[in-house]
């Protein structure tokens, strides 16, 4: 699946009420996680992609000052 140009997967986990997700943010960064519902997995993916695209990802020692 795709959201805002980023590829992601959502699939059932091994345990009951377990959903896993994976999202590729760039060529070097893939994030994964596990939640208790499919809806929560989608929310996690959307928030992660939105944060990455907005520049909300924090980098230690880096500021946005000009």
Rosetta constraint file for C-alpha pairs under 8 A:
AtomPair CA 1 CA 7 HARMONIC 5.74 0.50
AtomPair CA 1 CA 8 HARMONIC 5.41 0.50
AtomPair CA 1 CA 9 HARMONIC 6.14 0.50
AtomPair CA 2 CA 6 HARMONIC 5.39 0.50
AtomPair CA 2 CA 7 HARMONIC 4.50 0.50
AtomPair CA 2 CA 8 HARMONIC 5.93 0.50
AtomPair CA 3 CA 7 HARMONIC 6.63 0.50
AtomPair CA 3 CA 8 HARMONIC 7.60 0.50
AtomPair CA 3 CA 46 HARMONIC 7.39 0.50
AtomPair CA 3 CA 49 HARMONIC 7.77 0.50
AtomPair CA 4 CA 49 HARMONIC 7.69 0.50
AtomPair CA 6 CA 23 HARMONIC 7.25 0.50
AtomPair CA 6 CA 24 HARMONIC 6.35 0.50
AtomPair CA 6 CA 25 HARMONIC 6.28 0.50
AtomPair CA 6 CA 49 HARMONIC 7.29 0.50
AtomPair CA 7 CA 23 HARMONIC 5.96 0.50
AtomPair CA 7 CA 24 HARMONIC 5.74 0.50
AtomPair CA 7 CA 25 HARMONIC 7.78 0.50
AtomPair CA 8 CA 21 HARMONIC 7.22 0.50
AtomPair CA 8 CA 22 HARMONIC 5.51 0.50
AtomPair CA 8 CA 23 HARMONIC 4.16 0.50
AtomPair CA 8 CA 24 HARMONIC 6.31 0.50
AtomPair CA 8 CA 45 HARMONIC 7.49 0.50
AtomPair CA 9 CA 21 HARMONIC 5.48 0.50
AtomPair CA 9 CA 22 HARMONIC 5.25 0.50
AtomPair CA 9 CA 23 HARMONIC 6.49 0.50
AtomPair CA 10 CA 19 HARMONIC 6.97 0.50
AtomPair CA 10 CA 20 HARMONIC 5.76 0.50
AtomPair CA 10 CA 21 HARMONIC 4.44 0.50
AtomPair CA 10 CA 22 HARMONIC 6.73 0.50
AtomPair CA 10 CA 38 HARMONIC 7.48 0.50
AtomPair CA 10 CA 41 HARMONIC 6.96 0.50
AtomPair CA 10 CA 42 HARMONIC 7.45 0.50
AtomPair CA 11 CA 19 HARMONIC 5.74 0.50
AtomPair CA 11 CA 20 HARMONIC 5.42 0.50
AtomPair CA 11 CA 21 HARMONIC 6.46 0.50
AtomPair CA 12 CA 18 HARMONIC 6.02 0.50
AtomPair CA 12 CA 19 HARMONIC 4.44 0.50
AtomPair CA 12 CA 20 HARMONIC 6.00 0.50
AtomPair CA 13 CA 17 HARMONIC 7.72 0.50
AtomPair CA 13 CA 18 HARMONIC 4.69 0.50
AtomPair CA 13 CA 19 HARMONIC 4.74 0.50
AtomPair CA 13 CA 20 HARMONIC 5.51 0.50
AtomPair CA 13 CA 34 HARMONIC 7.67 0.50
AtomPair CA 14 CA 18 HARMONIC 6.78 0.50
AtomPair CA 17 CA 36 HARMONIC 5.17 0.50
AtomPair CA 17 CA 37 HARMONIC 6.26 0.50
AtomPair CA 18 CA 34 HARMONIC 6.79 0.50
AtomPair CA 18 CA 35 HARMONIC 5.89 0.50
AtomPair CA 18 CA 36 HARMONIC 4.77 0.50
AtomPair CA 18 CA 37 HARMONIC 6.43 0.50
AtomPair CA 19 CA 34 HARMONIC 5.55 0.50
AtomPair CA 19 CA 35 HARMONIC 5.25 0.50
AtomPair CA 19 CA 36 HARMONIC 5.91 0.50
AtomPair CA 19 CA 37 HARMONIC 5.87 0.50
AtomPair CA 19 CA 38 HARMONIC 5.83 0.50
AtomPair CA 19 CA 41 HARMONIC 6.62 0.50
AtomPair CA 20 CA 32 HARMONIC 7.38 0.50
AtomPair CA 20 CA 33 HARMONIC 5.73 0.50
AtomPair CA 20 CA 34 HARMONIC 4.30 0.50
AtomPair CA 20 CA 35 HARMONIC 6.38 0.50
AtomPair CA 20 CA 41 HARMONIC 6.90 0.50
AtomPair CA 21 CA 32 HARMONIC 5.50 0.50
AtomPair CA 21 CA 33 HARMONIC 5.39 0.50
AtomPair CA 21 CA 34 HARMONIC 6.23 0.50
AtomPair CA 21 CA 41 HARMONIC 6.18 0.50
AtomPair CA 21 CA 42 HARMONIC 7.98 0.50
AtomPair CA 21 CA 45 HARMONIC 7.36 0.50
AtomPair CA 22 CA 30 HARMONIC 6.87 0.50
AtomPair CA 22 CA 31 HARMONIC 5.63 0.50
AtomPair CA 22 CA 32 HARMONIC 4.24 0.50
AtomPair CA 22 CA 33 HARMONIC 6.61 0.50
AtomPair CA 22 CA 45 HARMONIC 7.72 0.50
AtomPair CA 23 CA 30 HARMONIC 5.59 0.50
AtomPair CA 23 CA 31 HARMONIC 5.40 0.50
AtomPair CA 23 CA 32 HARMONIC 6.48 0.50
AtomPair CA 23 CA 45 HARMONIC 6.70 0.50
AtomPair CA 24 CA 29 HARMONIC 6.04 0.50
AtomPair CA 24 CA 30 HARMONIC 4.33 0.50
AtomPair CA 24 CA 31 HARMONIC 6.54 0.50
AtomPair CA 25 CA 29 HARMONIC 5.45 0.50
AtomPair CA 25 CA 30 HARMONIC 5.88 0.50
AtomPair CA 25 CA 31 HARMONIC 7.57 0.50
AtomPair CA 25 CA 49 HARMONIC 6.98 0.50
AtomPair CA 25 CA 52 HARMONIC 7.35 0.50
AtomPair CA 26 CA 30 HARMONIC 7.24 0.50
AtomPair CA 33 CA 41 HARMONIC 7.97 0.50
AtomPair CA 34 CA 41 HARMONIC 7.09 0.50
AtomPair CA 35 CA 40 HARMONIC 6.27 0.50
AtomPair CA 35 CA 41 HARMONIC 5.75 0.50
AtomPair CA 36 CA 40 HARMONIC 7.03 0.50
AtomPair CA 36 CA 41 HARMONIC 7.86 0.50
AtomPair CA 37 CA 41 HARMONIC 6.37 0.50
AtomPair CA 38 CA 42 HARMONIC 6.32 0.50
AtomPair CA 39 CA 43 HARMONIC 6.23 0.50
AtomPair CA 40 CA 44 HARMONIC 6.18 0.50
AtomPair CA 41 CA 45 HARMONIC 6.32 0.50
AtomPair CA 42 CA 46 HARMONIC 6.15 0.50
AtomPair CA 43 CA 47 HARMONIC 6.09 0.50
AtomPair CA 44 CA 48 HARMONIC 6.10 0.50
AtomPair CA 45 CA 49 HARMONIC 6.14 0.50
AtomPair CA 46 CA 50 HARMONIC 5.98 0.50
AtomPair CA 47 CA 51 HARMONIC 5.94 0.50
AtomPair CA 48 CA 52 HARMONIC 6.13 0.50
AtomPair CA 49 CA 53 HARMONIC 6.11 0.50
AtomPair CA 50 CA 54 HARMONIC 6.04 0.50
AtomPair CA 51 CA 55 HARMONIC 6.22 0.50
AtomPair CA 51 CA 56 HARMONIC 4.96 0.50
AtomPair CA 51 CA 57 HARMONIC 6.28 0.50
AtomPair CA 52 CA 56 HARMONIC 6.05 0.50
AtomPair CA 52 CA 57 HARMONIC 5.79 0.50
AtomPair CA 58 CA 62 HARMONIC 7.88 0.50
